[in-house]
């Protein structure tokens, strides 16, 4: 995939992610540069103006990864909100950072944890806080 799809990030998510990235040791997060580049190229909107078909933090997303024949249904969360439920993915996971800001139907090529590129496609946004009027999560 030659070009990346446009992404949209809420002001609130962008601020929180900037603080999170600044708090991490330089070498702790291998895909840091990719996430920082995504945030730099993102269109930033107020939460109240977020389109309802965009993956935001705390969205529950059904997506597919090219290396798997399965669909995954996970909630994109900050590391502090991870648990053992198996229903969440951290924004710091390679696939997690790939999801942020994409629209339903979008695909993006993204570096996996093994360094190889993978294709991630958003199949459905099952839940998005902004769509439900939840702006202060």
C-alpha positions as CSV (number, residue, x, y, z in Angstrom):
1,X,0.0,0.0,0.0
2,X,1.7,3.2,-1.2
3,X,-0.2,5.8,0.6
4,X,-1.6,5.9,4.1
5,X,-5.3,6.7,4.6
6,X,-6.1,10.1,6.3
7,X,-6.6,9.8,10.0
8,X,-8.6,11.8,12.5
9,X,-7.7,12.1,16.2
10,X,-9.6,13.9,18.9
11,X,-7.9,16.8,20.7
12,X,-8.4,14.9,24.0
13,X,-6.8,11.7,22.6
14,X,-3.9,13.6,21.0
15,X,-3.1,15.4,24.3
16,X,-3.2,12.2,26.3
17,X,-1.1,10.3,23.8
18,X,1.5,13.0,23.7
19,X,1.8,12.9,27.5
20,X,1.9,9.1,27.4
21,X,4.7,9.1,24.8
22,X,6.7,11.7,26.6
23,X,6.5,9.6,29.8
24,X,8.0,6.5,28.2
25,X,11.7,5.7,28.3
26,X,13.1,6.3,24.8
27,X,13.7,2.6,24.0
28,X,10.7,1.1,25.8
29,X,8.2,1.3,22.9
30,X,9.6,0.0,19.6
31,X,6.9,1.5,17.4
32,X,7.2,4.9,19.1
33,X,8.3,6.7,15.9
34,X,5.5,5.3,13.9
35,X,2.8,6.4,16.4
36,X,4.4,9.8,16.7
37,X,4.4,10.2,12.9
38,X,0.7,9.2,12.8
39,X,-0.1,11.8,15.5
40,X,1.9,14.4,13.5
41,X,0.0,13.8,10.3
42,X,-3.5,13.4,11.9
43,X,-6.3,15.8,11.5
44,X,-7.1,16.9,15.1
45,X,-10.7,17.6,15.9
46,X,-12.7,18.5,19.0
47,X,-14.3,15.4,20.5
48,X,-17.8,16.9,19.8
49,X,-16.9,17.0,16.0
50,X,-15.5,13.5,15.7
51,X,-17.2,11.5,12.8
52,X,-18.9,8.4,14.2
53,X,-17.0,6.0,11.8
54,X,-13.5,6.8,13.2
55,X,-11.5,4.7,15.7
56,X,-10.9,6.8,18.8
57,X,-9.4,5.7,22.2
58,X,-11.8,3.4,24.0
59,X,-13.5,2.4,20.8
60,X,-14.4,-1.3,20.3
61,X,-13.3,-2.3,16.8
62,X,-13.7,-5.4,14.6
63,X,-10.7,-5.6,12.4
64,X,-8.6,-8.0,10.3
65,X,-4.9,-8.4,10.1
66,X,-3.4,-9.7,6.8
67,X,-1.4,-12.4,8.5
68,X,-4.6,-14.0,10.0
69,X,-7.8,-15.2,8.5
70,X,-9.7,-14.2,11.7
71,X,-11.5,-11.0,12.6
72,X,-10.5,-9.5,16.0
73,X,-12.9,-7.5,18.1
74,X,-11.0,-5.5,20.7
75,X,-11.3,-2.2,22.6
76,X,-8.4,0.3,22.0
77,X,-7.2,1.4,25.4
78,X,-4.3,3.2,27.2
79,X,-1.8,0.9,28.9
80,X,-3.2,1.7,32.3
81,X,-6.6,0.3,31.3
82,X,-5.2,-3.1,30.1
83,X,-6.4,-6.2,32.0
84,X,-6.5,-10.0,31.5
85,X,-9.9,-10.1,29.8
86,X,-8.5,-10.6,26.4
87,X,-11.0,-8.0,25.1
88,X,-8.6,-5.0,25.0
89,X,-5.6,-3.9,22.9
90,X,-3.1,-1.3,24.1
91,X,-2.4,1.8,21.9
92,X,1.3,0.8,22.5
93,X,0.8,-2.6,20.7
94,X,1.7,-2.5,17.0
95,X,-1.8,-3.3,15.9
96,X,-3.3,-0.9,18.5
97,X,-1.4,2.1,17.2
98,X,-2.3,1.1,13.6
99,X,-6.1,1.3,14.5
100,X,-6.1,4.9,15.9
101,X,-7.8,7.4,13.6
102,X,-8.8,5.0,10.8
103,X,-12.4,5.0,9.4
104,X,-14.5,1.9,8.9
105,X,-13.3,0.3,5.7
106,X,-9.8,1.9,5.8
107,X,-6.7,-0.3,5.5
108,X,-3.2,0.6,6.5
109,X,0.2,-1.1,6.2
110,X,1.9,-1.1,9.6
111,X,5.1,-2.6,11.1
112,X,4.4,-5.6,13.3
113,X,6.2,-6.6,16.5
114,X,8.5,-8.8,14.4
115,X,9.4,-5.8,12.1
116,X,7.5,-7.2,9.1
117,X,4.8,-5.1,7.5
118,X,1.2,-6.2,8.0
119,X,-2.1,-5.0,6.5
120,X,-4.8,-3.9,9.0
121,X,-8.4,-3.3,7.8
122,X,-11.2,-1.8,9.9
123,X,-14.3,-3.9,9.4
124,X,-16.6,-2.3,11.9
125,X,-16.6,0.2,14.7
126,X,-18.9,-1.4,17.2
127,X,-18.7,1.3,19.9
128,X,-17.2,4.7,19.8
129,X,-17.4,6.9,23.0
130,X,-17.9,10.2,21.0
131,X,-20.8,8.6,19.0
132,X,-22.5,7.9,22.4
133,X,-21.9,11.4,23.7
134,X,-19.2,10.3,26.1
135,X,-16.6,13.0,25.7
136,X,-14.9,12.9,29.2
137,X,-13.8,9.2,29.4
